[in-house]
Amino acid sequence: MPTLHPTLSDITARIVERSAPTRRAYLEQIDQARTNKTTRNRLSCTNIAHAVAAVPANDKLVLHAETAPNLGIVTSYNDMLSAHQPFQTFPDRIKAAVRAVGATAQVAGGTPAMCDGVTQGQPGMELSLFSRDVIAMSTAIAMSHDMFDAGAYLGVCDKIVPGLLMGALTFGHLPAVFIPAGPMTTGASNKDKARIRQRFAEGKATRQELLESESASYHGPGTCTFYGTANSNQMLMEFMGLHLPGAAFINPGTELRDALTEAAAIRALAITDRGNEYTPVGKVVSEKSMVNALVGLLATSGSTNHTLHLVAIAKMAGIIINWDDFDELSHVVPLLTHVYPSGSADVNEFHAAGGLGLVIRELLEAGLLHDDVLTVAGEGGLRRYTMEPWLDGGKLAWREGPTAPIDPTIVTTMSKPFQADGGLRVVQGNLGRAVIKTSALKESARVIEAPARVFHSQAELTQAFEAGELEQDFIAVVKCQGPRANGMPELHKMTPPLGVLMDRGFNVALVTDGRMSGASGKVPAAIHVSPECVLGGPLGKVQTGDTLRLDTSTGELNALVDEAEWNQRTADLPSLEANQLNTGRELFVTARNTVTSAETGAISLLG
């Protein structure tokens, strides 16, 4: 077994020590829950009668006998969103698979599944981040009927998988298997899509051309094929051992996808406490598996949204991770993939070129992953996830995955990484602390010193661009976009105009207490600035014309303003009333008032 990298060992030990009291309390809680048999064994006859009244007669007999496990399905199905539309057929397939082995399954409940692509730049985006915590709560409600021996969780996209996992961890004594739907087949290239978006921003492409381009990219069932938050979720479920090995990027509607769905359901039954392989999710999600998740995010240039989500997920399991852990690991974990936006390939091409199995193999051999972790796949630790699923005479089996890149321009080896670090940095200074993704940045964009242009919304920046007011070097400061201000919407609408200005030769960057898309790329963006402006964060004091410096190599994020003047300034903040009405935002007052900082996971749960 390869020797663990010393930085990996040190960070893991630090997390274990930091988390000791809360992790101990969590493990005691889930052990007690198992002892109390919070499954249907303790339900009254009336309780059970309500729960099985509508099931088929044969299933009712099995449930009444209480001798076989019952699988609870929590689904994020809706037929508006391509990523979740395939889940329509999954429950029936799962039920049939478990009946064949003498068990049962029931749909325990559903969760909301909103799409940042649909709400991008719209008021509904201000509910997006909060939807993660709503999903966690709705998952808990679904599982609270105490009818289940394990959970099967159907989700793919941005807030859905983190929310499902957060909810599942409140039932940490039960096994949890995550079942993805897979990416849509490849359509128009991401490079062409980005080019048309920039041309539209410049007025050189019509709205009809833009719509045709977008529709050619997002064209069928399955998740978007760029490597944003949705596909980063699927990567994380593999690195954390919550998928069956190799399940992440198999397209929907294929025989292999169907076989994996059925096998995942049967595997969930095998790891309940009724058998000999009891594998509760609260112990699968451990300090070591969280470190593996951080490494996977860095090695694949995953979504910056996970600097929020992984912190929140860990907290639900009594584990405390922070941005310094991300930053320190990023210095030793190399970038092994070039998938859009850090490259031109999509996830289908990445999967064909060797995929996650090859990346995991390379990192394990370098001592940059913990192999000795619990996974839903059983014995063999994380190394099981170097294997790939296939159909052997029509039956699902696993074989050794690629041991070398099929296309080294898409996925590479530890000996020839695309860059020596993981491309995620913490920057800090008198403007606060922020994260920045550097994996897709040109060398010339890694240090920007320029005058600030202050905006209070992405719409203001877009209007200034369209009016020709931004033909210069500048750092855009977009204030009051944090969790407390307006729910921390993604600000992806600014990417095309800022990208156009970069292509015109201007040095531009973005600093904000808001989020960017999981597909953020070539524009240097210091995001999630904490503390946020409405909580007294110093970013609120920036004025148009102040010289700012963003240096990704030294980790500097400063306003180069005389210290005495800076200390005397007060924040210039806009009214937030418009962000609290309509599109359901009225219902989220409590969430806005209680949500924690971006650095602590932007959590509106737990008080």
N, C-alpha and C positions, 0 to 999 in steps of 0.2 A: 504494500500500500504506500503511495507517495507520501512524503513528509509534508505536513501542512505548512503553508506559507506563514512566516512569523507574524505578519500583519493581520492575517485572518485569525490566527490563534489569539493574538492580543485583543483584537476588537471583540471577538466572541467572549473572551474572559471578562472584558469590561462590561459587556451587555449582561452577562450572567450576574455579575456582582451588582450592577446598577438595578437590576430587575428582581433581585432575590426576594424581598418582602412581598411584592405584588405577584410574582410568579408562584411563590409558595402558597399564597392565599388562593390563587386561581386553581392550582392543582388540587388543593384540599377541597375546594368547592365542587369540582367535577367528580372527584372520588366520592364525595358524599352523595352527589346526585345519583351516581351509579348504585351506591349502597341502598339508597331510598327507592330504587326501582321506579323511576319516574316514567316508565313506559306503561302500557295498558294493564300490566299486572296489578296495579293498585287502583284501577278505575272500577267504579261500581257497575252493576249490570245495566242500570239506566244509562250511565255514561257511554258504555260500549254499544248499547242498542242504538243510540243516536248516531254514533260514529259509523256504524255498518249498515244502517237502514237501507241505503240506496245501492249497496254493492251487489254484484251478481251472486246468485245463490251459492255457487261453489266457493267463491271467495269468502262468503259469510261463514260457511262451515269451517274453513281454515282459521279465520279470525276468532271464531267462537272457541275453537279448540285450544288456541293460544300455545301451540307447539312449534309454530314456524315464525320466522321473522317477518315483520311488516315494514316496508320501505316507504318513507315519506318523501314525496316529490314536491319540491318548491320550484316553480317555473316563472320565468320572466317573459313568457310567450306574449307577443302581440303580432298582428299581421300587417302593421304599418312599417315596421322596421325590418330591413332585410336580414340583419344579424339574428333576430329572434323569431322571425317567421318560421324557420324550419322546426322550431320546438313544438309546433302544432301537433305533429305526429309522434313525438317522443313518448308521452305518457302511455299511449296504447302499446307502443313497442316495448316499453319497459315492463308494463303489466304482463304482457304475453311472455316475456322472457323469464320473469320471476315465477309465474304460474307453472312454467315447464319444470321448475325445480321444487315445486310444492310450497311456494311462498306467495306473498301478496304485496301489492303496492297500491298506494292511494295518492292522489294529488292533494297534498296538505294545504296548499294555498298558492296564491300568485303574488308577484311583486310588480311595482311599476318598472317600466324600462323606457326611459326617455333617451333621445338621441341628440347629442351635441351638434351633429351635422345638420339636423332639422332646425334646431333653435339657435344656431350660430348667429350672433349679432342681433338676436331678437330678445324681447323681455323674458320669454320663457327660460332662457339660458341662466337667469338668476335663481332658478330653482334647481339647476342641474347638480351642483355639489351637495346641496341639502338632500337631494333624492337618494344619495348613498345611505344616509342615516335612516331615511324613511324605509328603504329596502331592508336594512338591518332589522328595523322594528317589525316590518311586515313578515320577515322570515321568522322572527321569534314568535309572532302570533301564530303563524302556520304550524310551527313545531310544538306550540304550547299545549296541543290537545293530548300529548303524552300517549299517542297511539303507535309510536314508531320506534324501531330498533336501530334505524340508520336513516340518513338523509341523502337524497340525490338532488343536486342543485344544478338547475339549467340556466345558464347565463353566459354572456359573452362580453358585453360592451363596458363602456367607461366606468360608470359608478355601480353597475349591476354586480359584477363579480366581487369587488371589495365589499359591497353591502351584504351580499349573500354570505360571504365568509365571516364578516363581523357578526351577523345574526347566528350563523352556525356555531360560532365559538361560544355563544351564550348557552348552547347545548353541547358543551365540549366533551361530555361523557359519551356522546353518540358518534359513530363513524360518519364521515361526510365524504362523498365522492362527487367531484365536479365534472359535469358532462357538457362539453362545448358543442356548438353547431358547425364550426369551421368557417373558413373564409370563402367568399364568392370566388368564382373562377376569374382569371385575369381578363380585364377589359382594357380600355385605353391606358396608356402608360402614365404613371404619376408625374413624370417629367413633362409630358404634353399637357396634362391637366394644369400643372403649376404655370406653364407658359401661357396658356389661354387665360388663366386668372389674372396674370400680370398684364397681359394685353388688354383685357377688359378694364382693369384699373386705370390704364393709360388712355382709354377711349379708342383703342385700336381694334377691338373685337366687339361685335354686337351681343346683345343679351341672348339672342337665338343661338349664336355660336357658343356662348358660354354654357347655355343649357344643354346643347348637344354634347359638349365636351364632358360636362358633369355626368350626364346620363350614360355616356359610354364608359365612364369610370365606375359608376355605381349602377349596376345593370341587372342584378339578379339576387337570389337568396344567398345569404351568408354575410359575414362581416366585411367591412372595407378592407382592401388588400394592402394599404400602406401600414407601416409599423408605428401606429399611434397607440393610444391607451388601450383600445379593445384587444389588439393583438399582443400588447405587452402583458395584459391580464392573462392571456392563454400561456404565454411563456412562463409567467410566475407560477401558475398552477402546476406546471411540469417541474420547475425548479424546487417547488415546495412539496412535491410528491402527492398532490391532490387530484391529479388526472391519472388515468391509465397511461403508461409510457407511450409517447408518440402521438397522443390524441389531438394535440392542439390544432394542427393545420391540415386536417383532412377535410376536403370539400363536402358540403351537405349534399344529400341526395345520391350518395355513392354507396355501394355495397360495403365498403370498408368502414365508412362512417356509421352505417346502421349496425354493423357487427360490433364496433367499439361501444356504441350506446348500450346494446344488450349486455355486453360483457361487463361494462361499468356497473350496471344494475345488479348483476349476479355477484360481482366482486363486493359490492356494498353489503350484501347479505352475508358473505363469507367472513367479514371482519367485525360482526356484531359480537356482543358479549355472550351470545348463545353458542359460539363456536370456540375454536382454539387459537384464533388469530385476532383477538380483540385489538382494534386499532382506533381509539377515539381521536377525533379531530383535535381536541385540546392538547394532545401529546404529539400529534403529527406537526402541528404548528408549535415549534420550540425555538429556543434562542438560536440553535444551529440552522434550522430551516429558514429562519428570518434572515440570517446572514447569507445563506444561499440565495435567497430572493434578491438581496441587495447586489450580490455579485452578478446574478443573471441580468438584472436591470442595467448594470454598468457595461457588461461585456457585449450586450446587444444594442446599446444606445436606446434603451426603452424610454417610455414617456415620463416627462417631468412630473406629471400628475401623481406618480407613485411616490414622490417625496412627501406627499400628503397621505395617500392611501396606505402605504406600508406602515407608516407610523401609527395610523388609526387601527389597522388590523392587529399589529403587535400589541397595542394597548389592551385590546379585547381579550388577549390571552395572558395578560399580566406581564408583558415584555415591554421594556422601554428602549426604543431606538431613537436616534436623533440625526440631524443633518451632518453633524461631525462624523458620524459613522459612515454615511454616504461618501463624504469628502475624502476621508482617510483611505477608504477602500478604493476609491477612484484613482488614487495615485499608484496602485499596484495591480489593478485589474485592467488588462488591455482590451481594446475594442476589437472584437473578432468577427463582426458582421458589418456589411454595407447594404442595408435595406432602407428604402425611402422612409424618412427624409435624409438619412445620413449617406445614402447611396441611391441608385436608380432602380434597383430590383424591388419587386413586391414580395409578400410573404409566401406566395406559391413558388416563386423562383428560389427563395431562400430555403424552403422545405425541400425542394428538388435538389438543391446544391449540397445538402448534408444536414441542414436544419438544426433544430435544438439538440438532437442527439449528439451531433458532432461537437457542438459548442460545449455541452456538458462533459463529453469525453476529454476534450482538450483542457478544460478547467480542472477536472479531477486529477488528471495526470500532472498538472502543475501545482497541485496542493492548494488550489484556490476555491475548493468547495468541500463541504463536509459530506463524506460518503456515509457515515454512520448515523443515519437519521431514519426515523419511521416514515414509511410511505404507504399509500393505499395499495401499492403493488405487492407488498409483502417482503419476503426475505430478499436480500441483495442490496439494500440501501439505495442510494441515489444512482448507483451504477446501472440499475435496471433501466434507467431513463436514457441510456446510450443505445438502447435497442429500439427497433422500429416494428410497428405492426404490419402484417400483410395477410393475404388470404391464401392459405395453403390448401388447395383443392376445395375452395369455397369456405373453409373454416378459419377463424381468426387464430393467428399465431404470431410469435415475435421472433425476430432474428437479429443478428448483430447489425447495427447501423453502420453507416460509412465511417471509415477510419481515417479518411483523407478528404479534403474538399473536392467536390465534383466541379465546381466553378470557383476558383480562388479569388475572383473579383467580388464575390458575394459573401462567402464565409471562408475564413482563413484559419491558420494555426497559431499556436502560441509563439512559434519561432518566427513568424512573419506577420505580426498583427498590423491592422490598419493604422492604429496609433497606440502608443505605449500606455496610455491611460484610458479610463472609462468614459471620459468626456462629460463628466458632471462635476461641477465645482460649487463650493460655497464661497460667496464673495461678501465682504463686510466692511464696514467703516462708519462714518458719521451719518450715513443714510439708513443704517440698519443692516440686517442680514438677509441674503437672498440666495437663490440657486440659479445656476445658468448651465445650459446644455451647450457643450463646445464641440461635440463630435462632428457636426456638419459645418462648423465655421472655418472659413479660410484663415490662414495665418494673419492676414492683414486686419481681420475683424476681431482679433482676440484682445486687442487693447484699443480703446476708444476714449479720447479726451476731446470734448466738444461742448458747446453751449447747450443748455437745457431749453427745450420747448415744452411748456406745461400744458397738459390737456386733462379734462375731467371725464372724458369718455372716448371710446374708440371712434365714435361718430364724429367728434370734434377733429380728431386727427385726419380722418378721411376727408372731411370738408376742407381742411387746410391744404391737403395734398391736391385735391381737385381744383382748388383755387390757385395752384401754382406757388404757394407760400413756403414750400419746404425744399426748395432747390438749394440746399446747403448742407454742410456738416452739422449734425445736431444729435442730441440724445433726447428722445421722447420720454417724458415723465407723465405717466397716466395715473392719476391719484384716485383714491377712494374706490378701489375695485376689490378690496379684501372681503373676507367672510362676513365681518360685522357690517360692512358698508352696504353691500348689495348681493351677498351670497357668492362672491368671487367667481363671476362668469369667465369663461374663456374669451380671449381677446384676439381670436384668430383672424378677424376681419382686417386687422392692421398689417398682417403679413404681406399681402400683395403690394400695397403702396410702399412699404418700407423696402421690400425686395426690389421694386422698380428703382427706387432711389439709390440703392446699393449698386445696381447694374449701371446706373448713370455715373458712377464713380464717387458718390458721396459716402463719407463715413458716418453711418447712422447706427443707433442702438436704441434699445427700449429698457426702461426701468419702471417697474410697476409693482404694486402690492396685489395685483390680480394674477390670473393664470393665463398661460398661452395654451394652444392646442397641444395635444400629445404628438402632433405632427410638426411642431415647431422645429425649425432647421437653421437656415443660413443667416438669419438676422440675429445678432447678439442680443440676448434678452435676459436681463436680471429680473427674475420674477419671484412672486410669493414674498415680497419684501416684508419683513417682520421687525418690529411691530407695525401693523398696518396704520394708515393715516388717521382713521377715525379713533384709534386708541392711543393717539399721541405720538405715532411714529414720526421720526424726523423727516421722512420723505415729504410729509405735508408742508414743510417749510421751504421747499425748493421753489425758486422763482424763475421765470423765463429769462434767459441770459446768464444765469449762473453757470460757471464751468464745472462740469462733472467729469470724473475719471472712473472708467470701468476697465479693470485689468484682470483677465482671467488667469494669468500666470502667477501673479502675486496675491490674488484674492482680494483686490482692493475695490471698494465701492464708496466713493467719497464725493462730496461737494467741495470744490476748492474755493471756499468762501472764508474770509477772515473769521477767526474763531470767535472773537468778541461779537461781531455782527451776527454770526450764526446763532450764538447763544441767546441773543436778544430777540430774535425773530419769533413770530407766532405762525401757526399753520394757516394757510389759505385754502379752505375746504368748501366745496359746493354743498348746496342743499341736497338731501337724499330723499326728500318726500316722493319724488317721481319714481323712485325705485321700490316703493313700498305698496303700490296700488296696482290693481288689475293683473290679469294673467295668473291669478291665484297667489300672488305675492303677499296678500293680506294674511294668509294662513300661516306664514312663516315668520311672524314677528318674534315668537319665542326662540326659534332657531337663530335668528340674527342676533338676538340679545344675549344668547348663552354660548354661541359657538366659540371654540378655542382658536388660538392663532394657527396660521398656516404651518409653522414649525412644529406645533404639537398635534398636527393631523387634521385641523379644522373640524373638530368633532362637536356636534350639538347634542350628543348623548351623554349619559353618565353624570349629569349635574355639574 
